[in-house]
Amino acid sequence: MSALTNAIDILRCFSTSRPNLSFADVQVLTGKPKSSTSRLLRSLRDCGLLEQDPHSRRYRPGLLTFELGRLHRAHDDLIATAERELRDVCARTGHTGYIAVLDGYQQVVLRIVPGSNPLRVVNPPGQRTPAIITSNGRAMLARLSDQEIRARVPLDYPKVPANSPQNFTELMARLNEIRRSGISDAADEAIEGVGSQGFALASGDSGELIGIAISYSVQATTEIERANVRRELGAMAAKLRRMTGDPLGQTIEQLTGLAS
């Protein structure tokens, strides 16, 4: 672990005010011995985290750091873009919105957009829930291959609410229906009395996958309201897929003749 810590100390020496450094600069800034500094700089260069100018022999951040930073930025941009659109939908419908990601067979809530209705359903950011019992969780799973899904879901299938898929066969049937129809919904599953509708969004650049959902009280909403939520989410999904280059959005446009 000390080697990794020492390597990170070297990477932290670089900044906008210090975009390139000599061997001596790094040694002074880190206070490390010459031998270990030389060895770490060589390792960081060889793996692509640093580059070395062949003439000046000075070091600068390498292509790999750029690629990692680009992935991080794409992740933030994807969530921020989705949250802006979700806020508009929540304002129009009055219901609470969620943005989540997959972690194994669970989903983790990242962002919450409260609705204006008196009865609000709120799960705090960071909360983990089995993705197999939520609308946006199943929407995300449906975007994975069958092999990836099998690798994520425990062989000892977890105990789930009565309205959720009770075994892996039922889960795959539900996911295949989502793939076919593009509709993912849930009712009386993760929280009793609560329903939700969701979809998954993938970045065309990074492949980052997030789930977006609107939740509401099953008893306090009418079928007309739920149909309106479905329309709002459908329009939001289509818009976001065009904006983010989601491969699913491109496929839909080609199938419907909208691509030109």
BALOBA-1460 file (C-alpha; in Angstrom, 3 decimals):
// residues 260
<rec num="1" residu="m" x="0.000" y="0.000" z="0.000"/>
<rec num="2" residu="s" x="2.969" y="2.319" z="0.670"/>
<rec num="3" residu="a" x="4.035" y="2.126" z="-2.996"/>
<rec num="4" residu="l" x="0.573" y="3.233" z="-4.096"/>
<rec num="5" residu="t" x="0.543" y="6.030" z="-1.524"/>
<rec num="6" residu="n" x="3.961" y="7.219" z="-2.685"/>
<rec num="7" residu="a" x="2.824" y="7.176" z="-6.314"/>
<rec num="8" residu="i" x="-0.251" y="9.241" z="-5.440"/>
<rec num="9" residu="d" x="1.983" y="11.723" z="-3.604"/>
<rec num="10" residu="i" x="3.928" y="12.207" z="-6.833"/>
<rec num="11" residu="l" x="0.778" y="12.688" z="-8.910"/>
<rec num="12" residu="r" x="-0.456" y="15.305" z="-6.437"/>
<rec num="13" residu="c" x="2.638" y="17.388" z="-7.182"/>
<rec num="14" residu="f" x="1.175" y="18.331" z="-10.576"/>
<rec num="15" residu="s" x="-1.304" y="21.191" z="-10.803"/>
<rec num="16" residu="t" x="-2.391" y="23.977" z="-13.144"/>
<rec num="17" residu="s" x="0.474" y="26.080" z="-11.778"/>
<rec num="18" residu="r" x="2.906" y="23.138" z="-12.065"/>
<rec num="19" residu="p" x="1.893" y="21.287" z="-15.257"/>
<rec num="20" residu="n" x="5.350" y="19.760" z="-15.765"/>
<rec num="21" residu="l" x="8.120" y="18.932" z="-13.307"/>
<rec num="22" residu="s" x="11.702" y="17.786" z="-13.350"/>
<rec num="23" residu="f" x="13.042" y="14.855" z="-11.375"/>
<rec num="24" residu="a" x="14.567" y="17.336" z="-8.882"/>
<rec num="25" residu="d" x="11.244" y="19.196" z="-8.555"/>
<rec num="26" residu="v" x="9.412" y="15.988" z="-7.656"/>
<rec num="27" residu="q" x="12.057" y="15.000" z="-5.153"/>
<rec num="28" residu="v" x="11.904" y="18.379" z="-3.401"/>
<rec num="29" residu="l" x="8.101" y="18.444" z="-3.357"/>
<rec num="30" residu="t" x="7.731" y="14.903" z="-1.990"/>
<rec num="31" residu="g" x="10.861" y="14.723" z="0.144"/>
<rec num="32" residu="k" x="11.431" y="11.133" z="-0.997"/>
<rec num="33" residu="p" x="14.835" y="9.497" z="-1.592"/>
<rec num="34" residu="k" x="16.360" y="9.667" z="-5.088"/>
<rec num="35" residu="s" x="16.181" y="5.929" z="-5.674"/>
<rec num="36" residu="s" x="12.486" y="5.521" z="-4.827"/>
<rec num="37" residu="t" x="11.573" y="8.757" z="-6.661"/>
<rec num="38" residu="s" x="13.337" y="7.526" z="-9.799"/>
<rec num="39" residu="r" x="11.689" y="4.114" z="-9.578"/>
<rec num="40" residu="l" x="8.188" y="5.532" z="-9.071"/>
<rec num="41" residu="l" x="8.534" y="8.095" z="-11.846"/>
<rec num="42" residu="r" x="9.636" y="5.362" z="-14.223"/>
<rec num="43" residu="s" x="6.704" y="3.131" z="-13.231"/>
<rec num="44" residu="l" x="4.203" y="5.977" z="-13.603"/>
<rec num="45" residu="r" x="5.640" y="6.804" z="-17.010"/>
<rec num="46" residu="d" x="5.595" y="3.207" z="-18.203"/>
<rec num="47" residu="c" x="1.916" y="2.712" z="-17.250"/>
<rec num="48" residu="g" x="0.789" y="5.950" z="-18.918"/>
<rec num="49" residu="l" x="-0.019" y="8.034" z="-15.861"/>
<rec num="50" residu="l" x="2.951" y="10.298" z="-16.651"/>
<rec num="51" residu="e" x="4.734" y="11.296" z="-19.848"/>
<rec num="52" residu="q" x="8.370" y="12.407" z="-20.132"/>
<rec num="53" residu="d" x="9.592" y="14.952" z="-22.641"/>
<rec num="54" residu="p" x="12.470" y="13.305" z="-24.556"/>
<rec num="55" residu="h" x="14.443" y="16.565" z="-24.731"/>
<rec num="56" residu="s" x="13.851" y="18.380" z="-21.424"/>
<rec num="57" residu="r" x="13.325" y="15.095" z="-19.480"/>
<rec num="58" residu="r" x="10.536" y="16.846" z="-17.549"/>
<rec num="59" residu="y" x="7.387" y="14.960" z="-16.569"/>
<rec num="60" residu="r" x="3.764" y="15.834" z="-17.186"/>
<rec num="61" residu="p" x="0.419" y="14.013" z="-16.641"/>
<rec num="62" residu="g" x="-0.016" y="11.241" z="-19.197"/>
<rec num="63" residu="l" x="-2.813" y="10.168" z="-21.500"/>
<rec num="64" residu="l" x="-4.231" y="7.717" z="-18.962"/>
<rec num="65" residu="t" x="-4.866" y="10.519" z="-16.449"/>
<rec num="66" residu="f" x="-6.700" y="12.438" z="-19.185"/>
<rec num="67" residu="e" x="-8.840" y="9.417" z="-20.027"/>
<rec num="68" residu="l" x="-9.713" y="8.821" z="-16.366"/>
<rec num="69" residu="g" x="-10.535" y="12.493" z="-15.879"/>
<rec num="70" residu="r" x="-12.718" y="12.419" z="-18.966"/>
<rec num="71" residu="l" x="-14.659" y="9.461" z="-17.583"/>
<rec num="72" residu="h" x="-15.155" y="11.271" z="-14.273"/>
<rec num="73" residu="r" x="-16.328" y="14.418" z="-16.057"/>
<rec num="74" residu="a" x="-18.664" y="12.418" z="-18.275"/>
<rec num="75" residu="h" x="-20.153" y="10.781" z="-15.171"/>
<rec num="76" residu="d" x="-20.806" y="14.164" z="-13.558"/>
<rec num="77" residu="d" x="-22.144" y="15.650" z="-16.788"/>
<rec num="78" residu="l" x="-24.516" y="12.735" z="-17.345"/>
<rec num="79" residu="i" x="-26.011" y="12.992" z="-13.857"/>
<rec num="80" residu="a" x="-26.219" y="16.796" z="-13.942"/>
<rec num="81" residu="t" x="-27.952" y="16.723" z="-17.340"/>
<rec num="82" residu="a" x="-30.397" y="14.054" z="-16.178"/>
<rec num="83" residu="e" x="-31.128" y="15.946" z="-12.954"/>
<rec num="84" residu="r" x="-31.998" y="19.160" z="-14.829"/>
<rec num="85" residu="e" x="-34.506" y="17.350" z="-16.990"/>
<rec num="86" residu="l" x="-35.870" y="15.390" z="-14.020"/>
<rec num="87" residu="r" x="-36.520" y="18.621" z="-12.093"/>
<rec num="88" residu="d" x="-38.771" y="19.837" z="-14.891"/>
<rec num="89" residu="v" x="-40.717" y="16.571" z="-14.908"/>
<rec num="90" residu="c" x="-41.089" y="16.587" z="-11.106"/>
<rec num="91" residu="a" x="-42.300" y="20.196" z="-11.211"/>
<rec num="92" residu="r" x="-44.971" y="19.313" z="-13.759"/>
<rec num="93" residu="t" x="-46.123" y="16.066" z="-12.127"/>
<rec num="94" residu="g" x="-45.599" y="16.991" z="-8.457"/>
<rec num="95" residu="h" x="-43.989" y="13.607" z="-7.750"/>
<rec num="96" residu="t" x="-40.535" y="12.735" z="-6.387"/>
<rec num="97" residu="g" x="-37.723" y="11.769" z="-8.730"/>
<rec num="98" residu="y" x="-34.635" y="9.613" z="-8.220"/>
<rec num="99" residu="i" x="-31.340" y="9.024" z="-9.996"/>
<rec num="100" residu="a" x="-29.485" y="5.828" z="-9.087"/>
<rec num="101" residu="v" x="-26.647" y="3.590" z="-10.242"/>
<rec num="102" residu="l" x="-26.065" y="-0.158" z="-10.089"/>
<rec num="103" residu="d" x="-23.671" y="-1.767" z="-7.635"/>
<rec num="104" residu="g" x="-23.797" y="-5.499" z="-8.122"/>
<rec num="105" residu="y" x="-27.484" y="-6.449" z="-7.946"/>
<rec num="106" residu="q" x="-28.297" y="-3.408" z="-5.817"/>
<rec num="107" residu="q" x="-29.064" y="0.133" z="-6.793"/>
<rec num="108" residu="v" x="-27.642" y="3.129" z="-4.930"/>
<rec num="109" residu="v" x="-29.558" y="6.419" z="-4.867"/>
<rec num="110" residu="l" x="-27.398" y="9.350" z="-5.991"/>
<rec num="111" residu="r" x="-29.815" y="12.252" z="-6.365"/>
<rec num="112" residu="i" x="-33.346" y="13.040" z="-5.194"/>
<rec num="113" residu="v" x="-35.664" y="15.664" z="-6.671"/>
<rec num="114" residu="p" x="-38.568" y="16.258" z="-4.228"/>
<rec num="115" residu="g" x="-42.047" y="16.696" z="-5.652"/>
<rec num="116" residu="s" x="-44.588" y="19.323" z="-4.650"/>
<rec num="117" residu="n" x="-47.378" y="16.928" z="-3.647"/>
<rec num="118" residu="p" x="-48.231" y="16.816" z="0.085"/>
<rec num="119" residu="l" x="-47.406" y="13.107" z="0.176"/>
<rec num="120" residu="r" x="-43.749" y="12.769" z="-0.773"/>
<rec num="121" residu="v" x="-41.834" y="9.534" z="-0.982"/>
<rec num="122" residu="v" x="-38.166" y="10.043" z="-0.142"/>
<rec num="123" residu="n" x="-35.270" y="7.593" z="0.046"/>
<rec num="124" residu="p" x="-32.075" y="9.342" z="1.157"/>
<rec num="125" residu="p" x="-29.012" y="9.534" z="-1.134"/>
<rec num="126" residu="g" x="-26.731" y="6.578" z="-0.566"/>
<rec num="127" residu="q" x="-29.570" y="4.196" z="0.260"/>
<rec num="128" residu="r" x="-29.154" y="0.740" z="-1.215"/>
<rec num="129" residu="t" x="-32.082" y="-1.307" z="-2.478"/>
<rec num="130" residu="p" x="-32.120" y="-4.544" z="-4.481"/>
<rec num="131" residu="a" x="-32.425" y="-3.402" z="-8.097"/>
<rec num="132" residu="i" x="-34.707" y="-6.367" z="-8.797"/>
<rec num="133" residu="i" x="-37.539" y="-4.724" z="-6.794"/>
<rec num="134" residu="t" x="-37.448" y="-1.175" z="-8.260"/>
<rec num="135" residu="s" x="-38.530" y="0.227" z="-11.605"/>
<rec num="136" residu="n" x="-35.304" y="2.037" z="-12.463"/>
<rec num="137" residu="g" x="-33.244" y="-0.825" z="-11.026"/>
<rec num="138" residu="r" x="-34.887" y="-3.339" z="-13.342"/>
<rec num="139" residu="a" x="-34.574" y="-0.853" z="-16.216"/>
<rec num="140" residu="m" x="-30.821" y="-0.736" z="-15.635"/>
<rec num="141" residu="l" x="-30.537" y="-4.513" z="-15.368"/>
<rec num="142" residu="a" x="-32.469" y="-4.858" z="-18.615"/>
<rec num="143" residu="r" x="-29.711" y="-2.911" z="-20.383"/>
<rec num="144" residu="l" x="-27.135" y="-5.568" z="-19.427"/>
<rec num="145" residu="s" x="-26.523" y="-8.868" z="-21.171"/>
<rec num="146" residu="d" x="-28.101" y="-12.030" z="-19.757"/>
<rec num="147" residu="q" x="-24.623" y="-13.169" z="-18.694"/>
<rec num="148" residu="e" x="-23.951" y="-9.927" z="-16.821"/>
<rec num="149" residu="i" x="-27.286" y="-10.175" z="-15.049"/>
<rec num="150" residu="r" x="-26.609" y="-13.763" z="-14.009"/>
<rec num="151" residu="a" x="-23.215" y="-12.710" z="-12.644"/>
<rec num="152" residu="r" x="-24.771" y="-9.932" z="-10.548"/>
<rec num="153" residu="v" x="-27.804" y="-11.663" z="-9.050"/>
<rec num="154" residu="p" x="-26.919" y="-14.057" z="-6.187"/>
<rec num="155" residu="l" x="-27.437" y="-17.748" z="-6.878"/>
<rec num="156" residu="d" x="-29.210" y="-17.847" z="-3.520"/>
<rec num="157" residu="y" x="-31.992" y="-15.589" z="-4.802"/>
<rec num="158" residu="p" x="-32.914" y="-12.979" z="-2.154"/>
<rec num="159" residu="k" x="-36.283" y="-12.849" z="-0.444"/>
<rec num="160" residu="v" x="-38.336" y="-10.119" z="-2.095"/>
<rec num="161" residu="p" x="-41.851" y="-8.597" z="-1.791"/>
<rec num="162" residu="a" x="-44.763" y="-10.547" z="-3.245"/>
<rec num="163" residu="n" x="-45.152" y="-8.219" z="-6.258"/>
<rec num="164" residu="s" x="-41.485" y="-8.595" z="-7.254"/>
<rec num="165" residu="p" x="-40.001" y="-11.385" z="-9.399"/>
<rec num="166" residu="q" x="-39.740" y="-14.364" z="-7.025"/>
<rec num="167" residu="n" x="-36.872" y="-16.147" z="-8.745"/>
<rec num="168" residu="f" x="-34.323" y="-15.661" z="-11.492"/>
<rec num="169" residu="t" x="-36.620" y="-17.070" z="-14.178"/>
<rec num="170" residu="e" x="-39.360" y="-14.583" z="-13.274"/>
<rec num="171" residu="l" x="-36.797" y="-11.781" z="-13.144"/>
<rec num="172" residu="m" x="-35.552" y="-12.517" z="-16.652"/>
<rec num="173" residu="a" x="-39.134" y="-12.641" z="-17.930"/>
<rec num="174" residu="r" x="-39.746" y="-9.186" z="-16.427"/>
<rec num="175" residu="l" x="-36.493" y="-7.813" z="-17.847"/>
<rec num="176" residu="n" x="-37.250" y="-9.184" z="-21.311"/>
<rec num="177" residu="e" x="-40.631" y="-7.461" z="-21.194"/>
<rec num="178" residu="i" x="-38.884" y="-4.190" z="-20.319"/>
<rec num="179" residu="r" x="-36.526" y="-4.712" z="-23.257"/>
<rec num="180" residu="r" x="-39.509" y="-5.338" z="-25.536"/>
<rec num="181" residu="s" x="-41.829" y="-2.552" z="-24.371"/>
<rec num="182" residu="g" x="-39.416" y="0.011" z="-22.953"/>
<rec num="183" residu="i" x="-41.683" y="0.286" z="-19.887"/>
<rec num="184" residu="s" x="-40.487" y="-0.454" z="-16.352"/>
<rec num="185" residu="d" x="-42.792" y="0.019" z="-13.398"/>
<rec num="186" residu="a" x="-43.221" y="-1.191" z="-9.833"/>
<rec num="187" residu="a" x="-45.976" y="-1.117" z="-7.221"/>
<rec num="188" residu="d" x="-45.964" y="-2.167" z="-3.554"/>
<rec num="189" residu="e" x="-42.421" y="-3.498" z="-3.799"/>
<rec num="190" residu="a" x="-39.520" y="-1.518" z="-2.329"/>
<rec num="191" residu="i" x="-41.961" y="0.455" z="-0.137"/>
<rec num="192" residu="e" x="-45.491" y="-0.654" z="0.651"/>
<rec num="193" residu="g" x="-48.097" y="1.558" z="-0.977"/>
<rec num="194" residu="v" x="-45.599" y="3.195" z="-3.306"/>
<rec num="195" residu="g" x="-45.432" y="2.855" z="-7.065"/>
<rec num="196" residu="s" x="-42.818" y="4.054" z="-9.517"/>
<rec num="197" residu="q" x="-41.909" y="4.189" z="-13.179"/>
<rec num="198" residu="g" x="-38.371" y="4.371" z="-14.453"/>
<rec num="199" residu="f" x="-35.937" y="4.043" z="-17.317"/>
<rec num="200" residu="a" x="-32.196" y="3.601" z="-17.799"/>
<rec num="201" residu="l" x="-29.844" y="6.014" z="-19.527"/>
<rec num="202" residu="a" x="-26.367" y="5.231" z="-20.839"/>
<rec num="203" residu="s" x="-23.706" y="7.694" z="-21.962"/>
<rec num="204" residu="g" x="-22.594" y="7.117" z="-25.526"/>
<rec num="205" residu="d" x="-19.075" y="8.282" z="-24.612"/>
<rec num="206" residu="s" x="-18.331" y="6.501" z="-21.348"/>
<rec num="207" residu="g" x="-20.992" y="3.777" z="-21.216"/>
<rec num="208" residu="e" x="-21.983" y="5.082" z="-17.760"/>
<rec num="209" residu="l" x="-25.397" y="3.667" z="-16.827"/>
<rec num="210" residu="i" x="-27.893" y="5.394" z="-14.535"/>
<rec num="211" residu="g" x="-31.514" y="4.753" z="-13.603"/>
<rec num="212" residu="i" x="-34.131" y="7.490" z="-13.422"/>
<rec num="213" residu="a" x="-37.528" y="7.063" z="-11.752"/>
<rec num="214" residu="i" x="-40.603" y="8.918" z="-10.572"/>
<rec num="215" residu="s" x="-42.352" y="7.564" z="-7.456"/>
<rec num="216" residu="y" x="-45.848" y="8.185" z="-6.119"/>
<rec num="217" residu="s" x="-48.498" y="6.834" z="-3.774"/>
<rec num="218" residu="v" x="-50.399" y="3.967" z="-5.359"/>
<rec num="219" residu="q" x="-53.626" y="4.903" z="-3.550"/>
<rec num="220" residu="a" x="-53.385" y="8.668" z="-4.042"/>
<rec num="221" residu="t" x="-52.789" y="8.649" z="-7.817"/>
<rec num="222" residu="t" x="-55.240" y="7.850" z="-10.569"/>
<rec num="223" residu="e" x="-54.557" y="5.838" z="-13.704"/>
<rec num="224" residu="i" x="-54.724" y="9.119" z="-15.638"/>
<rec num="225" residu="e" x="-51.967" y="10.576" z="-13.452"/>
<rec num="226" residu="r" x="-49.834" y="7.471" z="-13.863"/>
<rec num="227" residu="a" x="-50.327" y="7.591" z="-17.633"/>
<rec num="228" residu="n" x="-49.171" y="11.209" z="-17.561"/>
<rec num="229" residu="v" x="-46.049" y="10.210" z="-15.641"/>
<rec num="230" residu="r" x="-45.376" y="7.575" z="-18.303"/>
<rec num="231" residu="r" x="-45.686" y="10.171" z="-21.067"/>
<rec num="232" residu="e" x="-43.435" y="12.622" z="-19.233"/>
<rec num="233" residu="l" x="-40.774" y="9.985" z="-18.614"/>
<rec num="234" residu="g" x="-40.995" y="8.759" z="-22.200"/>
<rec num="235" residu="a" x="-40.419" y="12.248" z="-23.552"/>
<rec num="236" residu="m" x="-37.606" y="12.814" z="-21.056"/>
<rec num="237" residu="a" x="-35.938" y="9.520" z="-21.983"/>
<rec num="238" residu="a" x="-36.084" y="10.312" z="-25.708"/>
<rec num="239" residu="k" x="-34.616" y="13.778" z="-25.167"/>
<rec num="240" residu="l" x="-31.832" y="12.595" z="-22.860"/>
<rec num="241" residu="r" x="-30.897" y="9.731" z="-25.168"/>
<rec num="242" residu="r" x="-30.428" y="12.163" z="-28.044"/>
<rec num="243" residu="m" x="-28.421" y="14.536" z="-25.830"/>
<rec num="244" residu="t" x="-26.122" y="11.866" z="-24.359"/>
<rec num="245" residu="g" x="-25.675" y="9.658" z="-27.405"/>
<rec num="246" residu="d" x="-27.290" y="6.706" z="-25.652"/>
<rec num="247" residu="p" x="-27.023" y="3.754" z="-28.075"/>
<rec num="248" residu="l" x="-30.586" y="2.714" z="-27.227"/>
<rec num="249" residu="g" x="-31.820" y="6.135" z="-28.344"/>
<rec num="250" residu="q" x="-30.035" y="5.749" z="-31.676"/>
<rec num="251" residu="t" x="-31.615" y="2.333" z="-32.182"/>
<rec num="252" residu="i" x="-35.081" y="3.695" z="-31.428"/>
<rec num="253" residu="e" x="-34.622" y="6.570" z="-33.864"/>
<rec num="254" residu="q" x="-33.525" y="4.187" z="-36.602"/>
<rec num="255" residu="l" x="-36.450" y="1.849" z="-35.945"/>
<rec num="256" residu="t" x="-38.984" y="4.696" z="-36.024"/>
<rec num="257" residu="g" x="-37.472" y="6.394" z="-39.058"/>
<rec num="258" residu="l" x="-36.533" y="9.531" z="-37.090"/>
<rec num="259" residu="a" x="-32.814" y="9.335" z="-37.845"/>
<rec num="260" residu="s" x="-31.839" y="11.352" z="-40.869"/>
